[in-house]
Amino acid sequence: MREIIPALKRWQAAGKTEIALATIVETRGSSLRSPGTRMALNVQGDVAGSVSSGCVDGDTITELEAVLQGQFTIRRPFFGVSDEEAWSASLACGGSVDILIERWDPLHDQLLAEIARQQTVGFASRTDQPAHLLRTSTGAARGSLGDPELDAAVLADLAQLWPGPHARKQSYPQGEVFLEVIPPPPTLLIFGATDIAQPLARMGQITGYHVIVSDARRTFLNVERFPHVERRFGWPQKAFVSTEFNPGWAVVVLFHYAKFDIPALTLALESDAYYIGFLGSRVTQADRRATLLAAGFTEEELARIHGPVGLNIGGKEPKFIALSILAEVVAVRHGRQSSSRGV
């Protein structure tokens, strides 16, 4: 949903409010997109998002147009190559996707509002009728799936899946329901407004991270060098507290200067950040680790630091170092850690 929000906001601001929505509710085998991926079409013919990166989008648009024309209220097309009843636009990758087609529901507006507030939100959609249920971060429920017992069971399951991210189809006695828990976007915190930080910040935005760049040097930390990202001026321990860094945070330290490196690494190590990366040669790495050991951190705690930072892709220019860092940040987030590290 987050991918298509900018387009949806533009449509609604322009009065284009008749919208149909396609949502992947299940995948089998190889698939380019995951459950929860959405595509939208308005009655004026504007399209946002993709459910297949191209191969079944055409047939999906046809189904979305049928919804807008009132031919049906909800439908679940199946696209794939292994089923005799699969649609003609088969997936070249050999997998299959189950897609829920429906009209935009007022509860979708509330879902967008919760996402815009940067709050974790739970959302449930019946696959046999147009009914939805939303759970806020406070536990409040909005909407209904049409059955009080089903609502209670789904809310309990959403609570168990909290804080996500999570998206899956689940069977209940009353029918199938697509469950989602959508957390705020992950955060990429870059300590050091350096020449590497500039492309890293841009790449982080492109890949869906909320990007923060922090430095105590105003000359480097300015809007011209870092537009469209959050900037925090000050020494690490003055600009942040470690409790801010939740499990959705990745922290990259690019200062390459001990009086900045140690406070920044200390904050990260005291936090729940899922990734800590530190730029520096192996000699610098050893020096900083020795200082942190002397400060009371254990070897096990220091093992959380990825350093030399980044996957070894061979490039030495700032943009390639930034690419290698972001590749490692994403790999760790998805549980795929490469043994080939260091730039």
C-alpha positions as CSV (number, residue, x, y, z in Angstrom):
1,M,0.0,0.0,0.0
2,R,2.8,2.4,0.9
3,E,4.2,2.3,-2.7
4,I,1.0,3.7,-4.2
5,I,0.1,6.2,-1.5
6,P,1.6,9.2,-3.4
7,A,-0.5,8.5,-6.5
8,L,-3.6,7.9,-4.4
9,K,-3.2,11.2,-2.7
10,R,-2.8,13.0,-6.0
11,W,-5.9,11.3,-7.3
12,Q,-8.0,12.2,-4.3
13,A,-6.8,15.8,-4.3
14,A,-7.9,16.0,-8.0
15,G,-11.3,14.5,-7.2
16,K,-10.5,11.2,-8.8
17,T,-12.2,9.1,-6.1
18,E,-13.7,6.2,-8.0
19,I,-10.9,3.7,-7.5
20,A,-10.5,-0.1,-7.9
21,L,-7.8,-2.0,-6.0
22,A,-5.9,-5.2,-6.7
23,T,-4.1,-6.9,-3.8
24,I,-1.8,-10.0,-4.0
25,V,-3.2,-12.3,-1.3
26,E,-1.1,-15.4,-2.0
27,T,1.9,-16.5,-4.1
28,R,3.1,-19.9,-5.1
29,G,6.5,-20.8,-6.4
30,S,8.6,-18.0,-7.8
31,S,7.0,-14.5,-7.8
32,L,8.4,-11.1,-8.3
33,R,6.0,-9.4,-5.9
34,S,4.9,-10.5,-2.4
35,P,1.5,-10.7,-0.6
36,G,0.3,-7.3,0.2
37,T,1.5,-5.7,-3.0
38,R,-1.2,-3.5,-4.5
39,M,-2.2,-1.9,-7.8
40,A,-4.8,0.7,-8.2
41,L,-6.9,2.1,-11.1
42,N,-9.2,5.1,-11.2
43,V,-12.1,5.6,-13.4
44,Q,-10.1,8.2,-15.5
45,G,-7.7,5.4,-16.4
46,D,-4.7,6.3,-14.2
47,V,-2.7,3.4,-12.9
48,A,-0.5,3.1,-9.8
49,G,1.6,0.2,-8.7
50,S,2.1,-3.2,-10.2
51,V,1.3,-6.8,-9.1
52,S,3.8,-8.5,-11.3
53,S,6.3,-6.0,-12.7
54,G,4.5,-6.3,-16.0
55,C,3.6,-9.9,-16.9
56,V,0.0,-10.0,-15.6
57,D,-0.6,-6.3,-15.1
58,G,-2.6,-6.0,-18.3
59,D,-5.1,-8.7,-17.3
60,T,-5.3,-7.2,-13.8
61,I,-6.2,-3.8,-15.3
62,T,-9.0,-5.4,-17.3
63,E,-10.4,-6.9,-14.0
64,L,-10.1,-3.5,-12.3
65,E,-12.0,-1.8,-15.1
66,A,-14.8,-4.4,-14.7
67,V,-15.1,-3.5,-11.1
68,L,-15.3,0.2,-11.9
69,Q,-18.0,-0.6,-14.5
70,G,-20.1,-2.4,-11.9
71,Q,-19.7,-5.9,-13.5
72,F,-18.9,-7.3,-10.1
73,T,-18.0,-6.1,-6.6
74,I,-15.2,-8.5,-5.7
75,R,-13.2,-11.1,-7.5
76,R,-10.1,-13.3,-7.1
77,P,-8.3,-13.9,-10.4
78,F,-5.5,-16.5,-10.4
79,F,-2.5,-16.0,-12.6
80,G,0.1,-18.7,-13.2
81,V,1.6,-21.2,-15.6
82,S,1.1,-24.5,-13.8
83,D,-2.7,-24.5,-13.6
84,E,-4.9,-25.5,-16.5
85,E,-7.4,-22.8,-15.6
86,A,-4.7,-20.1,-15.3
87,W,-5.2,-16.8,-17.0
88,S,-3.6,-16.3,-20.4
89,A,-1.1,-13.8,-19.1
90,S,1.1,-16.3,-17.3
91,L,4.0,-15.6,-15.0
92,A,7.2,-16.0,-16.9
93,C,9.0,-16.9,-13.7
94,G,6.9,-20.0,-13.3
95,G,5.1,-19.1,-10.2
96,S,1.5,-18.0,-9.6
97,V,-0.3,-15.2,-7.8
98,D,-3.8,-15.0,-6.3
99,I,-5.1,-11.4,-6.6
100,L,-8.1,-9.9,-4.8
101,I,-9.9,-7.3,-7.0
102,E,-12.3,-4.9,-5.3
103,R,-13.6,-1.4,-5.2
104,W,-12.0,1.2,-2.9
105,D,-13.6,1.0,0.5
106,P,-13.9,3.9,3.0
107,L,-11.9,1.9,5.4
108,H,-9.0,2.0,3.0
109,D,-8.9,5.8,3.6
110,Q,-8.5,5.1,7.3
111,L,-5.7,2.6,6.5
112,L,-3.9,5.4,4.5
113,A,-4.4,7.8,7.5
114,E,-2.8,5.3,9.9
115,I,0.1,4.7,7.6
116,A,0.6,8.4,7.1
117,R,0.7,8.8,10.9
118,Q,3.7,6.4,10.9
119,Q,1.8,4.0,13.1
120,T,1.7,0.2,12.9
121,V,-1.7,-0.8,11.6
122,G,-3.5,-4.2,11.1
123,F,-5.8,-4.7,8.2
124,A,-8.0,-7.7,7.3
125,S,-9.9,-8.2,4.1
126,R,-12.4,-11.0,3.3
127,T,-11.7,-12.7,0.0
128,D,-15.4,-13.7,-0.7
129,Q,-17.1,-10.4,0.0
130,P,-16.2,-6.7,0.3
131,A,-15.6,-6.5,4.0
132,H,-12.7,-5.1,6.0
133,L,-11.5,-4.7,9.5
134,L,-8.8,-2.4,10.8
135,R,-6.8,-2.5,14.1
136,T,-5.0,0.6,15.2
137,S,-1.8,0.7,17.2
138,T,-3.9,1.3,20.3
139,G,-5.8,-1.9,19.8
140,A,-9.0,-0.1,18.6
141,A,-11.0,-1.8,15.9
142,R,-12.8,-0.2,13.0
143,G,-15.0,-1.8,10.4
144,S,-16.3,-5.3,10.4
145,L,-15.9,-8.6,8.4
146,G,-19.6,-9.2,8.8
147,D,-19.5,-11.7,11.7
148,P,-18.8,-10.8,15.3
149,E,-17.0,-14.1,16.0
150,L,-14.9,-13.7,12.9
151,D,-14.0,-10.1,13.9
152,A,-12.9,-11.3,17.3
153,A,-10.8,-14.2,15.9
154,V,-9.1,-11.9,13.3
155,L,-8.3,-9.2,15.9
156,A,-6.7,-11.8,18.1
157,D,-4.6,-13.1,15.2
158,L,-3.6,-9.6,14.2
159,A,-2.5,-9.0,17.8
160,Q,-0.3,-12.1,17.7
161,L,1.3,-11.0,14.4
162,W,2.1,-7.5,15.9
163,P,4.3,-5.5,15.2
164,G,4.9,-7.2,11.8
165,P,5.5,-6.8,9.0
166,H,3.3,-9.6,8.0
167,A,0.9,-10.5,5.2
168,R,-0.9,-13.9,4.7
169,K,-4.1,-15.5,3.7
170,Q,-5.8,-17.4,6.6
171,S,-8.8,-19.7,6.7
172,Y,-11.6,-19.4,9.3
173,P,-14.9,-21.3,9.6
174,Q,-16.6,-18.2,8.0
175,G,-14.2,-18.0,5.1
176,E,-10.8,-16.9,4.0
177,V,-9.3,-13.6,5.2
178,F,-6.2,-11.8,4.1
179,L,-4.3,-10.5,7.2
180,E,-1.8,-7.7,7.2
181,V,0.3,-6.0,9.8
182,I,1.9,-2.9,8.3
183,P,4.6,-1.2,10.5
184,P,6.1,2.2,9.8
185,P,8.8,2.3,7.1
186,P,12.3,1.2,8.3
187,T,14.7,4.0,9.3
188,L,18.2,4.5,7.9
189,L,20.2,6.7,10.2
190,I,23.5,7.9,8.7
191,F,26.0,9.4,11.1
192,G,28.3,11.7,9.1
193,A,27.2,14.1,6.3
194,T,30.0,12.9,4.0
195,D,30.3,12.4,0.3
196,I,29.3,8.8,0.8
197,A,26.2,9.8,2.8
198,Q,24.8,11.8,-0.1
199,P,24.2,8.9,-2.5
200,L,23.4,6.6,0.4
201,A,20.6,9.0,1.6
202,R,19.1,9.1,-2.0
203,M,19.3,5.3,-2.4
204,G,17.7,4.8,1.0
205,Q,14.8,7.0,0.1
206,I,14.3,5.1,-3.2
207,T,14.2,1.8,-1.4
208,G,11.5,3.0,1.1
209,Y,13.6,4.0,4.2
210,H,12.9,7.0,6.3
211,V,16.4,8.6,6.1
212,I,18.0,10.6,8.9
213,V,21.4,12.2,8.4
214,S,23.2,13.5,11.5
215,D,26.3,15.6,12.0
216,A,27.7,18.2,14.3
217,R,29.2,20.2,11.4
218,R,26.7,22.6,9.9
219,T,28.8,23.2,6.8
220,F,28.2,19.6,5.7
221,L,24.7,19.1,7.1
222,N,22.6,21.4,4.9
223,V,19.5,21.2,2.7
224,E,21.5,21.6,-0.5
225,R,23.6,18.5,0.2
226,F,20.7,16.5,1.8
227,P,17.3,17.6,0.4
228,H,14.1,15.7,1.3
229,V,15.5,13.8,4.3
230,E,15.5,14.5,8.0
231,R,18.6,16.2,9.3
232,R,19.6,16.3,12.9
233,F,22.4,18.6,14.0
234,G,24.6,17.9,17.0
235,W,26.9,15.4,18.6
236,P,25.4,11.9,18.5
237,Q,24.7,11.7,22.2
238,K,23.0,15.1,22.1
239,A,20.9,14.5,19.0
240,F,19.7,11.0,19.9
241,V,18.9,8.6,22.7
242,S,19.4,4.9,22.2
243,T,15.7,4.1,22.9
244,E,14.8,5.8,19.6
245,F,16.6,3.1,17.7
246,N,13.9,0.3,17.5
247,P,14.3,-3.0,15.6
248,G,13.3,-1.2,12.4
249,W,16.4,1.0,12.4
250,A,19.7,0.6,10.5
251,V,22.6,2.7,11.7
252,V,25.6,3.5,9.6
253,V,28.6,5.4,11.0
254,L,30.6,7.3,8.3
255,F,32.5,9.9,10.4
256,H,35.9,8.1,10.3
257,Y,36.9,10.3,13.3
258,A,37.1,8.7,16.8
259,K,35.4,11.5,18.8
260,F,32.3,11.0,16.6
261,D,32.6,7.3,15.9
262,I,32.7,6.1,19.5
263,P,29.6,8.0,20.7
264,A,27.6,7.0,17.6
265,L,28.6,3.3,17.9
266,T,27.8,3.4,21.6
267,L,24.3,4.6,21.0
268,A,23.8,2.0,18.3
269,L,25.1,-0.9,20.5
270,E,22.9,0.1,23.4
271,S,19.9,0.0,21.1
272,D,17.7,-2.5,19.4
273,A,18.8,-1.5,15.9
274,Y,18.8,-4.5,13.5
275,Y,21.9,-3.3,11.7
276,I,25.0,-1.4,12.7
277,G,27.6,-0.6,10.0
278,F,30.9,1.2,10.5
279,L,33.1,2.6,7.8
280,G,36.9,2.3,8.3
281,S,39.9,0.2,7.5
282,R,40.6,-3.0,9.4
283,V,43.1,-1.0,11.5
284,T,40.5,1.6,12.3
285,Q,38.0,-1.2,13.1
286,A,40.4,-2.8,15.5
287,D,41.1,0.5,17.2
288,R,37.5,1.4,17.7
289,R,36.6,-2.1,19.0
290,A,39.5,-1.9,21.5
291,T,38.1,1.4,22.8
292,L,34.6,0.0,23.0
293,L,35.8,-3.2,24.8
294,A,37.6,-0.9,27.3
295,A,34.3,0.9,27.8
296,G,32.6,-2.3,28.9
297,F,31.1,-3.8,25.8
298,T,31.6,-7.5,25.2
299,E,32.9,-9.3,22.1
300,E,29.5,-10.7,21.6
301,E,28.0,-7.2,21.6
302,L,30.7,-5.9,19.2
303,A,29.9,-8.7,16.8
304,R,26.8,-6.8,15.9
305,I,29.0,-4.2,14.0
306,H,29.3,-4.8,10.3
307,G,32.8,-3.5,9.5
308,P,34.4,-2.9,7.2
309,V,30.9,-1.9,6.2
310,G,29.1,-3.1,3.0
311,L,29.2,-6.0,0.6
312,N,32.3,-6.3,-1.4
313,I,31.2,-5.2,-4.9
314,G,34.6,-3.9,-5.9
315,G,33.8,-0.2,-6.5
316,K,35.6,2.4,-4.6
317,E,33.8,5.6,-5.6
318,P,31.4,7.1,-3.1
319,K,28.3,6.0,-5.1
320,F,29.5,2.4,-5.2
321,I,30.4,2.4,-1.5
322,A,27.0,3.7,-0.8
323,L,25.4,1.0,-3.0
324,S,27.4,-1.7,-1.2
325,I,26.3,-0.4,2.2
326,L,22.7,-0.2,1.3
327,A,22.9,-3.7,-0.2
328,E,24.1,-5.1,3.1
329,V,21.5,-3.1,5.1
330,V,18.8,-4.6,2.9
331,A,20.3,-8.1,3.0
332,V,20.5,-8.1,6.8
333,R,16.9,-6.9,7.1
334,H,15.7,-9.8,4.9
335,G,17.9,-12.4,6.7
336,R,20.4,-12.8,3.9
337,Q,23.8,-12.0,5.2
338,S,26.7,-12.4,2.8
339,S,30.1,-13.6,4.0
340,S,31.7,-11.3,1.4
341,R,31.9,-8.0,3.2
342,G,34.0,-4.9,3.2
343,V,34.7,-2.0,0.9
